[in-house]
């Protein structure tokens, strides 16, 4: 199987899984920290918003490591794009353009709405897919199992509704 961009052969999924497991275990055993991305985004928002939610002790305690971790994820994505043949911004959204065709403003509204729904679901579930799906499940936490099954189920239902009903 080739990647969509640049026809590169992807790294085997087991290698990625082993790296994620190593990061998760290192964070747990060395730093006594949980892997999760949504709290890093809370930290980023807390840098520009002065709301009490972002000033609570739970949000401030891990900021010294979560912000560099989040920055490392962005840097890793940039490095991957550069080493994989480059990256350039695009408004092309494939099937969305062909079937819906809202133009740039509509695409921004669509993505903003999706981001709001993801943020709402993340707060409702008490964490994001990486926190629950990777860290919570590896610790056999029942709430993480419920959250992960809910995330996956909602994704399957939404995808089927979009492809079989809305875009049919």
Secondary structure, 3 states (H helix, E strand, C coil): CECCCCCCECCCHHHHHHHHHHHHHHHHHHHCCCCCCHHHHHHHHHHHCCCHHHHCHHHHHCHHHHHHHHHHHHHHHHHHHHHCCCCCCCCCCCHHHHHCCCHHHHHHHHHHHHHHHHHHHHHHHCCCHHHHHHHHHHCCCHHHHHHHHHHHHHHHHHHHHHHHHHCC
